[in-house]
């Protein structure tokens, strides 16, 4: 079963881990351009640095692993 929820501020860094596990082709489709792990770190740092301005909705499987 897949569930959807907003990550809590303390969980926002999980999003970076999820993104880094994706293929370059998947990331290019998601962002619209090729993105490096360093760029992902920069994006996630900005999200973590301003949690009240950023809401990340994720899909999780039954083990609470992000799948989308």
C-alpha positions as a Python dict, from the first residue, in 0.01 Angstrom:
ca = {
    (1, 'X'): (0, 0, 0),
    (2, 'X'): (124, 348, -87),
    (3, 'X'): (47, 643, 140),
    (4, 'X'): (112, 1013, 86),
    (5, 'X'): (218, 1264, 348),
    (6, 'X'): (414, 1584, 406),
    (7, 'X'): (761, 1535, 552),
    (8, 'X'): (812, 1688, 896),
    (9, 'X'): (1096, 1944, 922),
    (10, 'X'): (1317, 1686, 1096),
    (11, 'X'): (1269, 1450, 798),
    (12, 'X'): (1341, 1688, 511),
    (13, 'X'): (1692, 1552, 459),
    (14, 'X'): (1535, 1214, 369),
    (15, 'X'): (1426, 1379, 45),
    (16, 'X'): (1790, 1429, -58),
    (17, 'X'): (1866, 1064, 10),
    (18, 'X'): (1570, 965, -205),
    (19, 'X'): (1678, 1193, -491),
    (20, 'X'): (2036, 1066, -485),
    (21, 'X'): (1909, 710, -530),
    (22, 'X'): (1741, 802, -859),
    (23, 'X'): (1907, 757, -1197),
    (24, 'X'): (2037, 1057, -1390),
    (25, 'X'): (1761, 1002, -1648),
    (26, 'X'): (1491, 1004, -1378),
    (27, 'X'): (1635, 1320, -1226),
    (28, 'X'): (1650, 1489, -1567),
    (29, 'X'): (1281, 1409, -1621),
    (30, 'X'): (1192, 1532, -1271),
    (31, 'X'): (1389, 1860, -1278),
    (32, 'X'): (1393, 1920, -1653),
    (33, 'X'): (1774, 1922, -1669),
    (34, 'X'): (2070, 1713, -1560),
    (35, 'X'): (2142, 1755, -1190),
    (36, 'X'): (2442, 1640, -988),
    (37, 'X'): (2458, 1508, -631),
    (38, 'X'): (2620, 1837, -530),
    (39, 'X'): (2326, 2031, -673),
    (40, 'X'): (2087, 1803, -486),
    (41, 'X'): (2276, 1881, -165),
    (42, 'X'): (2241, 2254, -233),
    (43, 'X'): (1867, 2224, -301),
    (44, 'X'): (1807, 2014, 10),
    (45, 'X'): (2018, 2249, 224),
    (46, 'X'): (1792, 2534, 114),
    (47, 'X'): (1481, 2331, 195),
    (48, 'X'): (1613, 2226, 537),
    (49, 'X'): (1723, 2584, 607),
    (50, 'X'): (1372, 2722, 562),
    (51, 'X'): (1132, 2446, 668),
    (52, 'X'): (839, 2682, 722),
    (53, 'X'): (855, 2778, 351),
    (54, 'X'): (897, 2427, 211),
    (55, 'X'): (654, 2139, 213),
    (56, 'X'): (759, 1813, 50),
    (57, 'X'): (484, 1559, -18),
    (58, 'X'): (614, 1206, -55),
    (59, 'X'): (470, 867, -138),
    (60, 'X'): (577, 596, 104),
    (61, 'X'): (546, 220, 92),
    (62, 'X'): (439, -1, 380),
    (63, 'X'): (796, 10, 521),
    (64, 'X'): (786, 394, 527),
    (65, 'X'): (1045, 413, 248),
    (66, 'X'): (998, 704, 8),
    (67, 'X'): (895, 572, -333),
    (68, 'X'): (791, 895, -498),
}
